[in-house]
Every structure is written in structure tokens, then in C-alpha cells.
Amino acid sequence: MLVLKREINNMSILKVGCLQLNLQKTDNLNYVVHAIKNFYNDNSSIDLIVISELAVGGAGAKNTNHSLEIHLDTFSILAKELGVWLIPGTFYESCNNQIFNTAPVFDTNGNLITKARKLYPWLPYEKDVDEGNDICIFTIPNKGTIGIHICYDLWFPETSRALALGGAELIINPTLTPTKDRDIETLMVRTTAAQQQCFYIDINSCGDQGCGLSIASNPDGDIMHLSSHDEEMFIVDIDFNHSNRSRIQGFMGLGQNLKSYRDKPFNILKNIDSNTNYLDTLGELKDFKKE
């Protein structure tokens, strides 16, 4: 127990700058870069800046004008220039004849530390996007451990559980959505934060790309920030002591579900035979927008 207490006390606050930007459908590079620079110049104490999904290029996997390969150097140089950790949204990435929806992570020296690939493209609408096959977790030294979801991944609790089991005490979810289910997603963010006993930050865009309502929740499921539908830039202070304490002492001093899962993992889910007869009755993935 003394070791746990010592580890908790060594953790510190991570200041996350969250940019819900008013974006055009595409060609937003200059706007995004200027927004990041201006925000950092006004808030130089922040540690990490996060932008929404596909902020620069917009949706459409066949649009190669804004691929990850094209913009890597731009954001690497920007992160180094500002001396800040940076997740500049996501980009389409071509690899071995596949296209992924990928979020790069740069450290304060401009090094590409890791990349998160969207695990669940929003089918059938992202039919040209391939799914990633691994979770993304990284650590900011002397701060804490972070996992990344991308948009629709929020709807699959297995993925947030995997991030939590991997040690992430903050989940960041770059999102691009203009749809009417956004209110439900804000509830899902709060529920996921409580269920996984972690902080959760979900950054959407506004304008022609998204409907806003970016949200941050703490491990108690409380709203730390909820944006409007308009452009907004804000800072969230992540106290990793809080999330660590929640997992050790239980949610509100009650449920210790992560430890329960550790001691009795429900691995039957990996091996159980699905009821294919039932699942087949659900029909094919369809584009209901066109009906």
C-alpha cells in the first residue's frame, strides 16, 4: 500500500488544450495550424493539444490531398516549435494497399511517438476505410498514461475496456459527427468514464464538419466541460491521482470493477459461439440515409 501511495503522489496535473474548431468540409490546414499556434501562445502552460477527427482534410478516404504522409512533417515541426505534445486530429493513411483513419501523436521534440488507427470505421459510410487491429496507449513522462479512441470506437465498450486494462487513465477521442445522436454520445462518454474509472475527452468539430458538443468527463462520470455547437477552445486539467485513486478505492468508494475484471476476466466472450442464425436476421449493413 505504501508503494501505491508513493506512485500516486508522484503524478501531476496534465493540462489538455481542446480545440473544437469551426471547419470547412476540407482544406483546413492553415486554419488548424493558426488555431493551434494562437491557442498555445495564449495558454503556454498546456501540455497537450487535441484536435477533432479528420479536421484538416475532412471525410472521404479517396481524398489523398490530405493524407497522413503529406502532413506528418508539418505537425512534427509545429509540435517541436511550440514544445507541446500534439494530437492534430486524424488523417487517412495508406499502408499496404489499405487505408486507415489514423491519429498521430507527437511529443515536445516533434517525434512521432505512436499512431492510433480507428478500430471500428462507421460502416457502411466509411466502407473505404480499413479497421485497425490494435489499441493505442502512450505515456507522457511524469504525467500519466493515455489511450486513444477515434469517433465510432466509443460505441464499442470492449475497446475502452482494453484501453483501461492496458493502463490508460485518460481516453482521448477525436470525433467528427454532425448527426442527431450527439446527445447520446455525450452520455456514453460519461458512462464510459465511470465504467472504466478514467478521464474521457471527446473532441468534435463544428461548422460544416460537425455539430460540436465536445465533452470531458472525470472518473466519477461528472461533466468537466461541455461545449456548445459553436467554436470553442478550452483546457481540461487531468489529475491522474483522481483516476488512480478511483481504481484503488472504488468508484465513489464502491465498485472496484477493474480489479474484479483483473481477478476474474470474462474471457468466455472471446470463445463463445455467436448465435449466427439470430445475427443473420439483422440484415446487411445499409446506408439508411439514402432510403
Secondary structure by P-SEA (a helix, b strand, c coil): caaaaaaaaabbbbbbbbbbcccccccaaaaaaaaaaaaaaacccccbbbbccccccccccccccccccccaaaaaaaaaaacbbbcccbbbbbccccccbbbbbbccccccccccccccccccccccbbbbcbbbbbbccccbbbbbbcccccccaaaaaaaaaacccbbbbbbbbcccaaaaaaaaaaaaaaaacbbbbbbbbccccccccccccccccccccccccccccbbbbbcaaaaaaaaaaccccccaaaaaaaacccccccccccaaaaaaacccccccccc
